[in-house]
Amino acid sequence: MFKKEGLTQEIIKIFQKIICDFFKNSGRLFPFREKIQPYYVVVSEIMLQQTQASRVSEKFLEFIEKFPDFKTLAEAPLDEILKVWKGLGYNRRAKALKTIAEKIIHEFQGKVPQSVEDLKKLPQIGHNTASSIVTFAFNKPTYFIETNIRRVYIYYFFPGRDDIDDKEIMILLKKTADIENPRKWYYALMDYGVMLKKTHPELNKRSKHYRKQSKFKGSTRQLRGKILDILLKQNTLQRNELLNILDFAPIQIKKTLKQLEKEGFLEIKGNEVSIAE
């Protein structure tokens, strides 16, 4: 444990050594870490939003085999992308990836932007995802906090504290970062945070930003997934058929269909519902 007040260079070096030694001996192996390509980084970072790395690892290989580059992904029909995405959930990310690919091809000459601000102009990419792409794709130093990183700093610098603000963590993150090799440093921080989750599972509850995950069963998120799964198999269905198949309130189904159409997932012509082209 360290005190955030009076953070000396000696303490910073000790902290960095603890994290890096752990990574050297126990770092996780993932296919998206083995061969660094900007396209692979973009795909994996979008997948890693809301999904555990072990699950992403399985889907990532299948995805890049089917869609090996931005051009292939940009030109692929949405239903083909959703079929490969199945099992990851949060299908907005799959649609966003297609749009990202299209924009990178047409607006950035097929090259992933190397600045956080340019990346944030793309859909589904906020500050954290943009920063992680810049760091992991180009080994450039950026500053961002995600759940595993947060856990590490809470453990080492905030013993006995609750209601810890990310602003406090960010100050420490900037002071302790390894800017010579940021890619390795962030990999190490994240992997150490995963280890802490097993040994100290309650740590992140001490964050001011902790939110309990909402129930999946019966949620609109579950319904959205079911609608898309059915239509990927059936191609086109009558609206009434969907109302009969789905074990949800009709008003919830109708509202969700309308939202999916608005977001560009579905095409609704009269009573016919299908995946948008």
Residue pairs with C-beta under 8 A, 6 or more apart in sequence:
1 155
1 156
1 157
1 159
2 11
2 14
2 15
2 156
2 157
3 157
4 157
4 158
4 168
4 171
4 172
7 172
7 175
7 176
12 175
12 176
15 156
15 176
16 176
16 178
16 185
19 152
19 185
19 188
19 189
19 192
20 178
20 184
20 185
20 188
22 188
22 191
22 192
22 195
23 184
23 187
23 188
23 191
23 192
26 191
26 195
27 187
27 188
27 191
28 53
28 191
28 194
30 44
30 53
30 56
30 57
30 60
31 57
31 60
31 61
32 40
32 41
32 43
32 44
32 56
32 57
32 60
33 187
36 136
36 137
36 183
37 137
38 111
38 112
38 133
38 137
38 138
39 64
39 69
39 70
39 112
40 60
40 64
41 112
41 133
41 136
41 137
42 97
42 100
42 104
42 112
42 133
42 137
43 60
43 63
43 64
43 97
44 56
44 60
45 129
45 132
45 133
45 136
46 93
46 96
46 97
46 100
46 124
46 125
46 129
47 56
47 59
47 60
47 63
47 88
47 93
48 56
49 90
49 93
49 124
49 129
50 89
50 90
50 93
51 88
51 89
51 90
53 194
55 87
55 88
56 88
59 84
59 85
59 87
59 88
62 84
63 84
63 85
66 76
66 80
66 84
67 73
67 76
67 81
67 84
70 101
70 104
70 105
70 110
71 101
71 105
71 110
73 81
73 97
73 98
73 101
74 98
74 101
74 102
74 104
74 105
76 98
77 277
78 94
78 95
78 98
78 264
78 265
78 275
78 276
78 277
79 232
79 275
79 277
81 94
81 95
81 97
81 98
82 91
82 94
82 95
82 228
82 232
82 275
83 232
85 91
85 93
85 94
86 229
86 232
88 94
89 221
89 225
90 221
91 224
91 225
91 228
91 265
92 124
92 263
93 124
95 263
95 264
95 265
96 123
96 124
97 124
99 122
99 123
100 122
100 123
100 124
100 125
103 122
104 110
104 111
104 112
104 113
104 122
108 118
112 119
112 133
112 137
113 119
114 134
114 137
114 138
114 140
115 134
116 127
116 130
116 131
116 134
116 142
117 130
119 125
119 129
119 130
119 133
119 134
120 126
120 127
120 130
125 133
127 144
128 144
128 145
128 146
131 142
131 143
131 144
132 142
132 144
132 146
132 186
134 140
134 142
135 141
135 142
135 144
135 182
135 183
135 186
136 183
136 186
139 181
139 182
139 183
140 182
141 177
141 179
141 182
142 182
143 170
143 173
143 174
143 177
145 153
145 166
145 169
145 170
145 173
146 190
147 193
147 204
148 189
148 190
148 191
148 192
148 193
148 194
148 196
148 197
149 169
149 173
149 186
149 189
149 190
149 193
150 166
150 169
150 193
150 204
150 207
150 209
151 193
151 196
151 197
151 200
151 203
151 204
152 189
152 192
152 193
152 196
153 169
153 172
153 173
154 161
154 164
154 169
154 203
154 204
154 206
154 207
155 196
155 200
155 203
157 169
157 172
158 164
158 168
158 206
161 206
162 206
163 206
163 207
163 208
164 206
164 207
164 208
165 208
165 209
166 207
166 208
166 209
177 185
178 184
178 185
196 203
197 203
204 210
216 222
218 248
220 252
220 256
223 246
223 248
223 252
223 253
223 256
224 256
224 259
224 260
226 246
227 242
227 246
227 253
227 256
227 257
227 260
227 266
228 260
228 265
228 275
230 237
230 242
230 245
230 246
231 237
231 266
231 273
231 274
231 275
232 275
235 274
235 275
236 272
236 273
236 274
237 245
237 272
237 273
237 274
238 271
238 272
238 273
239 257
239 268
239 271
239 272
239 273
240 271
242 253
242 257
242 273
243 250
243 253
243 254
246 253
257 266
257 268
257 273
260 266
261 267
261 268
261 276
264 276
265 275
265 276
266 273
266 274
266 275
266 276
267 273
267 274
267 275
267 276
267 277
